[in-house]
Amino acid sequence: MRQAKVTRSTKETSIEVAIDLDGSGICEVNTGIGFFDHMLEQISKHGLIDLFVMCDGDLYVDGHHSIEDVGIAFGECLAKALGDKKGIVRFGFSMVPLDEALSRTVIDLSGRSYLVWNVEFTSPTIGQMDSQLPREFFLAVASNAKMTLHMANLEGVNAHHQCESLFKSFGRALRQAVEIDPRKSDAIPSTKGVL
């Protein structure tokens, strides 16, 4: 069963994250940042990952600590759920439109952390969220899940649409990458023999 749970407590945040990689998209999230909750729902729904996230953060400062720390916990949880990665497809690719916006995500569950972020939002805020914070979230996810992650917004005018298409494309690419390959279900997908 590819499930995991992570708790994280600091002076800035108290977080609990649980995932089931073989779920159906059931999602229960509450970070205190409405738009961020909406984005986490996109990962769950389009990634077919059951996701539970509770975050009590220092929102009187701003949303930075909450969003980054949820990314850390989500990445750790993903790494735990994947285990030795035996049988996974490993690579994932998705392009997702949302009206005028178009975003691309490419994932390699390589065991190496890297983020390439080609995104320029058209607004400094999206709902209650600073538009610099999606990058911080995905950087934390990539670092703690040990994934190589390339994300780009190729088209977009409305910042809400830009961001939502990014999170949806991440969910779709992640779903593809974590799938069990029926032709190689007992093998590590690497010539090294380890990921």
C-alpha positions, 0 to 999 in steps of 0.5 A: 500500500503506497500510503504515507503520513508526515507531521511537521512542527516548527515555531511557524507552522504545525502541519499534518499531511497524508497521501495515498498514491493509489487513491481516487482523488479524495481531498481534505485540506485546510491551510487557512489560505483559500486559494492554496487549498483550491490548488492542492485540490487540483493536485489531488483531483487530477493526480488521483491521489487521496490527500489530507493536509492540515496546516496551522501557520503564522498567517499574521506574518504572511502565507510564506511559511505555511505554503513552503512548509506544506511543500516540505511535508508533501514532498517527504510524504511522497518520498515515503509513499514511493518507497524504493520506487520499484515498478513505477513509470518514473517519468511524467509529462502533462500540458493543461489548458485553462481558458487562455492559460497553458502550462506544462509539467515534466517530472522525473522521480530520479532521486535528484532534486531540481526545479526549473521554473519558467513562470511569470504571473501577471499579478502580484497576488492570486486571491490571498496568495502572493504569486511568488509562493507557488514557486516556493511550494514546488521547490520544497516538493522537488527538494524533499521528494527528490524529484527533477521538476520542470514547470512552465506557463506557456500562455496566460493572461489571468493569474488565477488561470495560470496558477491553476493550470500549473497545479493541474498539470503537476497533478496529471504528470505526477499521476503518470510518474507514480503509476505502476508499469505493468511491464516492469512491475518488479524492477527499478526503472534505472540502469543504475538499479536504484533511484 
